[in-house]
Amino acid sequence: MSAHVACRLEELASGAARRFDFEGRSIAVVRIGDDVYAIGDTCSHADVSLSEGEVLADGKEIECWKHGSAFSLETGEPLTLPAIQPVPVYAASVVDGNIVISLDTTLNGSGS
């Protein structure tokens, strides 16, 4: 199993995103309350880091800061234009206070 500890849960504020690089993949790790999400960090519309965008907690979304495309943190699907392609979503969990990301497979079948 290809699992990686990103950070301690308390090191990531609720409503925040942070970029981590594992096995050549850039992952945006997002915390909303006690829930954590892991999504490919690169917007599918442009080569822009999603972790630098705004977390929209109510809709479980992250918005690309450059062109405004919002992506579902649960499915990776783009919810607004101009992006039309999904980004990969990975399994994220909290284990013993650590945020753990599994890179074994994407949850939505998008590329790795």
C-alpha positions as CSV (number, residue, x, y, z in Angstrom):
1,M,0.0,0.0,0.0
2,S,1.3,3.4,-1.0
3,A,0.3,5.5,2.0
4,H,2.0,8.7,3.1
5,V,1.6,10.9,6.1
6,A,1.0,14.5,5.0
7,C,1.0,16.2,8.4
8,R,-0.7,16.2,11.8
9,L,-4.4,17.1,11.6
10,E,-3.9,20.1,13.9
11,E,-1.2,21.5,11.5
12,L,-3.8,22.1,8.8
13,A,-6.5,24.6,9.8
14,S,-10.2,23.9,8.9
15,G,-11.0,25.5,5.6
16,A,-7.4,25.4,4.4
17,A,-5.5,23.6,1.7
18,R,-1.8,22.7,1.5
19,R,0.2,21.1,-1.3
20,F,2.2,18.0,-0.7
21,D,4.4,16.0,-3.2
22,F,4.4,12.2,-3.0
23,E,5.9,9.8,-5.6
24,G,6.1,12.6,-8.2
25,R,2.4,13.6,-7.7
26,S,1.3,17.0,-6.4
27,I,-1.6,16.6,-4.0
28,A,-3.8,19.3,-2.4
29,V,-4.8,18.2,1.0
30,V,-7.9,20.0,2.3
31,R,-9.4,20.0,5.8
32,I,-13.0,20.9,6.5
33,G,-13.8,20.4,10.2
34,D,-12.6,16.9,11.0
35,D,-12.9,15.7,7.4
36,V,-9.9,15.6,5.1
37,Y,-9.7,15.4,1.3
38,A,-6.9,14.8,-1.1
39,I,-7.2,16.0,-4.7
40,G,-4.7,16.4,-7.6
41,D,-3.2,19.8,-7.1
42,T,-3.1,20.9,-10.7
43,C,-6.2,22.5,-12.3
44,S,-7.2,20.5,-15.4
45,H,-7.8,23.8,-17.3
46,A,-4.4,25.4,-16.7
47,D,-1.2,24.4,-15.0
48,V,-2.2,26.2,-11.8
49,S,-1.9,24.9,-8.2
50,L,-5.4,24.3,-6.7
51,S,-4.0,24.4,-3.1
52,E,-3.5,28.2,-3.6
53,G,-7.2,28.6,-4.3
54,E,-10.1,29.1,-2.0
55,V,-11.7,26.3,-0.1
56,L,-15.5,26.5,-0.4
57,A,-16.4,24.5,2.7
58,D,-20.2,24.5,2.4
59,G,-20.1,22.8,-1.0
60,K,-16.9,20.7,-0.3
61,E,-15.2,22.4,-3.2
62,I,-11.9,24.0,-4.1
63,E,-11.7,26.9,-6.5
64,C,-8.8,27.6,-8.9
65,W,-7.5,31.1,-8.1
66,K,-6.6,31.8,-11.8
67,H,-9.8,31.3,-13.8
68,G,-12.4,30.4,-11.1
69,S,-13.1,26.7,-11.9
70,A,-14.4,24.9,-8.8
71,F,-13.8,21.2,-8.3
72,S,-15.6,18.8,-6.0
73,L,-13.3,17.6,-3.3
74,E,-15.2,14.3,-3.2
75,T,-15.3,13.4,-6.9
76,G,-12.7,15.7,-8.6
77,E,-15.3,16.8,-11.1
78,P,-15.3,20.4,-12.3
79,L,-18.4,22.2,-11.1
80,T,-17.8,25.4,-13.1
81,L,-16.2,26.4,-16.3
82,P,-13.7,26.8,-17.8
83,A,-12.4,23.4,-16.6
84,I,-14.2,20.4,-18.2
85,Q,-11.9,17.6,-17.1
86,P,-11.8,16.1,-13.6
87,V,-8.7,15.9,-11.4
88,P,-7.7,12.8,-9.5
89,V,-9.1,12.3,-6.0
90,Y,-7.2,10.1,-3.5
91,A,-8.3,8.4,-0.3
92,A,-7.5,10.5,2.8
93,S,-8.0,9.7,6.4
94,V,-6.9,10.6,9.9
95,V,-4.9,7.9,11.6
96,D,-3.5,8.5,15.2
97,G,-3.8,12.3,14.6
98,N,-2.0,12.1,11.2
99,I,-3.5,12.9,7.8
100,V,-2.7,9.9,5.7
101,I,-3.0,9.9,1.9
102,S,-3.2,6.6,-0.1
103,L,-1.9,6.9,-3.7
104,D,-2.7,3.3,-4.6
105,T,-5.7,4.2,-6.8
106,T,-7.7,7.3,-7.5
107,L,-11.2,7.3,-6.3
108,N,-12.6,8.7,-9.5
109,G,-10.5,6.8,-12.1
110,S,-8.7,10.0,-13.3
111,G,-5.1,9.8,-14.2
112,S,-2.4,9.4,-11.6
